[in-house]
Amino acid sequence: MSIAMRRIFGLLLAVLVIAVDQASKAAVLRFTNIHFPVEILPIFRIAYTENYGISLGLLAANTLELRWLLLAVTIAIAVGVLWWMFRERRLGDVLALGLVLGGAAGNIADRMNRGYVVDFLDLHFGDWRPFMIFNVADAAITIGVVIVLARSLFWGEKPDAAAPTATET
């Protein structure tokens, strides 16, 4: 498969993540009572919340200036991920970065349209929550980052068979 085709697949995956993220947020806002959580499973519920900060609600942007600054920073990060994705050659890495890019773009769309990110997925085991309330974009970002890390730690670059080794020169 050509490098150009891999990049197209990465971009298509990013667009798919954005579409699913935005559709799920629209559905939550339209079809649920956002003031009362909805139990889906004993360990999972829909619980609407507005995230004005970054991951885990840190660095809350409470003023208009801070919101625009946070938006600018997240756009810069997304552009960096796009640049990285276009430099990658392996399909697994391109797709993982497509997940990250799509998730970032989904949350950027929220920040631009609402001034905050809509979070609503609540995974819990009794009172213990392994994650804060999150959304599809957050899940895509997390999965993409885990894949990139795993691929770099366990399946790093294979040495080029044609390249001479130090003992051959």
N, C-alpha and C positions, 0 to 999 in steps of 0.2 A: 504494500500500500504506500502510495506517495506521501511525502511530508505534507503537501498541500491538502490532501484528503484527510489526513489526521487532524490538521488544524480546523478543517471544516467540521469534522465530527466533534471536536472540542467546543467550537462555537455553537453548534446545534445543541449540544448538551447544556451549555450555559443558557441558551434561549429557553430550553425545556424547563430548566430549574426556575428561571424567572417566571414563566407562565404558570407552573404549578404553585409556586410560592404566592404569586399575586392572586390567583384564583382561590387558593385556600384561605387567604386573608379576607378576600371579598366575601366568601361564603360564611366565614365566622362572623364578620360584621353584619351580614344581612340576615342570617338564619338562626342565630343564637342570641339569647339574652346575655349581653356581655357583662351583666352585673352578677350573674350566678353561674358557677362552674357546671359543666355537663359531664357526668360520669360516663365514660365509654366502656372501660374495663376497670376492675378493681385496682389496677396499677396505673391507669391512664385516664386523663380527663382533659376537656377543653376549658381553659381558664384564661380569659382575655386579660391582657395587661399591655400597658404602653411603656416602651423602653426608650427613654430619652438619652441614654448613655451608650457606651460600647458594650462589648461582651460582658455578661454577668451584671449589667446595669451600672458598671463602673464609669466614672467621669461623666456624670450627668450634665448634659448641655441644657441648662435652665434659661439661658438668655438667647436672644436671636443671634447675637454675634457668635456665641459658642456653638449654636446649632449649625451655622454656616461654616465655621471652622471645622467641626466634626465632619460635616458633609464633604468639605474640600479634602480632608485627610483620607476619608474612605474612598473618594473618587481617585485620589492619587494611588492608593493601595490597589484598587481595581485595575488601574492602567498598568501598574507594575506587574500584576498577575497576568494581564493580557500579553504584555511584552515577554514575560517569562514563558507563557504558554506557546508563543510563536517561536521561541528559541529551542524548545524541547523537540526531540526527535522521536522519542518512544511514545507509542499510543497510550499506554497506561498513565504516563505522566501528563500527557496532554489532556486526557479525560479527567484526571484528578483535578488539574488546574481549571478545567471547564466547570467542574462542580463548585470550586472556590469562586470563580468569576461570576457564575450565575447567582450564587448565594449573596455575594457582595452587591451585585447589581439589584437584586430583589430588595435588599435592605436599603440601598441608596434610593430606590424608587419611593419607598415609604418615607424616608427622611425628607425627600424633595416634596412629596405630596401632602404629608401630614405633619412633618416636623418631629416625628418619632417613629419607631419601628413597632409594628404590631406583633406581639408574641402571644401564643395561645396553647401550645402543646405542653402538657404537664405530666411528666413521667414521675411516678412516686411509688415507694414501697412503704406503706404506712405513713409515718411522718418524715421518713428519709427521702430526700430528693437528690439523685446523683447529678442533676443538672438544674439550672434555673429554668423557668418557663421559657420556651424557645419557639421557633417557627421552622418552616421548611427550608428557608434560606440558611438559617443557622445550622441545621442538620447537614445540608449540602456542604457548607464550609468545613464543618468538623470532619465529615467523611472524606472530603478531598484532602484536607491537611493530613489526616491519618494515613491515607494512601500514599501521599508524597513522602511522608516520613518513613513509612514501612519500606517503600520501594528504594529510598536512598540508603536506608540502614541495611536491608537484607538482600536487595537486588541491585546494588550499585552498578556503575558503568562496567561493562565487560571489557577487558583489554582487547585492543585491536590486534588481531592475529598477524596482520601484515606489518605492524610497527616493530622495529628492531628493539630488543631488550638491551639493557646495559651491558650484558656479557657478550652480546653479538657485535657490538661496535668497537 
